[in-house]
Amino acid sequence: MFLAVGFRPGRPMPIRTVILDFDGTCTDVEREAEGFLTGYKADLARVLGWADVEEAWADAERKVLADPSSYGMVIGGRMVAPPVDLYLLATAISTVIEPQLGDPETERLFKENYRFTTTAFKPEAKEALEHLLQANAQLYVVTNSEATKVASKLDALAPVGREQIRLHGNARKFLVALPELHTENERFATVPETHHVPGWDRPIYARRGHYFDALQSIWRATETTPDETLVVGDVFELDLVLPGTLGCHVHLVPSSRTLDYERRGVEAFGGTHAADLRAVCALLAD
């Protein structure tokens, strides 16, 4: 059995809906992103009018990794995620190289080069997904990536019950804004502007309206509530802060790049963390 850190046997959670992030949660970003990085660098060089960005990239990468609390994905003048996977790291590096690079350009760089990713699922992903599909819960994937690309990757993995996995792409979890579809919503009104984790000085912005729209749409479709929902992700700020403040059960799938404050933040919500995706299965009530 794979028990997640913080899981207390004898206290099953009434989970009726499971929401998974995709990149880094179900996949191995370190393996899948090689083509993405090559394309991203070439595209950035074209934008800047340079022959290549290799030297500047290496210098910026050292700067970012030496102080990850000071660098990350910046959208609308706010730092909305730390550089804890290769996609976020690429965005952080590109804005160090060219601080005037705007939000539309950084989003475009990600979206257009995501097509160069390979399919590199975590070894346990198929087994974990099949177990979740057999559980008494509805399974969703909510991702910042394009739905068609993620769908093709899930099709290639082909877990038994694949047709039951519902998919929300282009979730824009990084966008700090009001909801577009559910603007007059009492749930969203309870979300504070910022969330604090002891030992982490940078503001954590919780009001991610586009992500909320995806979550609220799922709750309406499933007729479930946040306290019946388990949200699983690999980046605390992007995937778990908003659901945690709304009362969802949250689970972090850490990597070698995960920062300590992310684990502390999940634990403060009463959540759990474990690197093996199969640990999620132990969190569902029979």
Secondary structure, DSSP 8 states (H G I E B T S, - for coil): ----BT--TT--B---EEEE--TTTTB-HHHHTHHHHHHHHHHHHHHHT-S--HHHHHHHHHHHHH-TTT-SEEETTEEEE-S-SHHHHHHHHHHHH-TT--HHHHHHHHHHHHTT----B-TTHHHHHHHHHHSSSEEEEE-SS-HHHHHHHHHHH--TTGGG-EEE----TT--B--SS-SS-HHHHTS-SEEEETTEEEEEE--BHHHHHHHHHHHHHHT--GGGEEEEES-IIIIIHHHHHHT-EEEE---TT--HHHHHHHHHTT-EE-SSGGGGGGGB--
